[in-house]
Amino acid sequence: MTTPTIDRATFAALAETTGAEFARELIDTFLQEAPVMLSELRRATTAQDAGAFRRAAHSLKSNANTFGAVDLGAMARALEVEGATMTDEQKEHSLAALDEEYARVALALEGLRDE
């Protein structure tokens, strides 16, 4: 069995805690900021800036987990923890997979926002 793109219980708890309207605003903010974080991961890889790479991965992980994007959060956590020891090729492979998962998450969050 595969993990759902968004854990509905986590998202429901967020919406209950913050209110549905604010949860929608949080989705919009995440959809604007996550691509910047993904770009920062690539920039940090090119610049060989391990600190910036770790910070961007950490931010993406935290934001993904807020919405219940479990796989995206786990992938970002792996980069946060292991990124400094990965080769550029391993990072690029991981970042490509992260981009694909983010695209799935973005679609799912847009659907939840519009419900």
WORA-V81052 format. One record per pair of residues at least 4 apart in sequence whose C-alpha atoms are under 8 Angstrom apart, sorted by sequence separation. I is the first residue (numbers start at 0). J is the second residue. If there is no record, write none. Layout:
# WORA-V81052
i-><I/I>
j-><J/J>
This chain:
# WORA-V81052
i-><6/7/8/9/10/11/12/13/14/15/17/18/19/20/21/22/23/24/25/26/27/28/29/30/31/32/33/34/35/36/37/38/39/40/41/42/43/44/48/49/50/51/52/53/54/55/56/57/58/59/60/61/62/63/64/68/69/70/71/72/73/74/75/76/77/78/81/85/86/87/88/89/90/91/92/93/94/95/96/97/98/99/100/101/102/103/104/105/106/107/108/109/110/5/13/14/17/43/44/63/64/77/85/43/63/14/64/14/43/44/63/64/82/13/43/63/62/40/60/61/39/40/60/78/39/59/60/60/40/60/78/39/40/59/60/37/57/36/56/57/74/36/56/36/56/57/75/36/56/74/53/54/33/53/71/52/53/53/71/52/53/70/71/29/49/71/49/68/44/44/13/13/41/40/10/9/10/9/10/37/9/8/6/7/5/6/37/5/6/5/6/4/5/4/4/2/2/30/26/26/26/23/22/4/5/4/5/4/5>
j-><10/11/12/13/14/15/16/17/18/19/21/22/23/24/25/26/27/28/29/30/31/32/33/34/35/36/37/38/39/40/41/42/43/44/45/46/47/48/52/53/54/55/56/57/58/59/60/61/62/63/64/65/66/67/68/72/73/74/75/76/77/78/79/80/81/82/85/89/90/91/92/93/94/95/96/97/98/99/100/101/102/103/104/105/106/107/108/109/110/111/112/113/114/10/18/19/22/48/49/68/69/82/90/49/69/21/71/22/51/52/71/72/90/22/52/72/72/51/71/72/51/52/72/90/52/72/73/74/55/75/93/55/56/75/76/55/75/55/75/76/93/56/76/58/78/79/97/59/79/97/78/79/59/79/97/79/80/82/100/82/83/100/101/62/82/104/83/104/87/90/65/66/94/94/65/65/66/66/67/94/67/67/66/67/66/67/98/67/68/68/69/68/69/69/70/69/70/105/108/109/112/112/112/103/104/104/107/107/108>
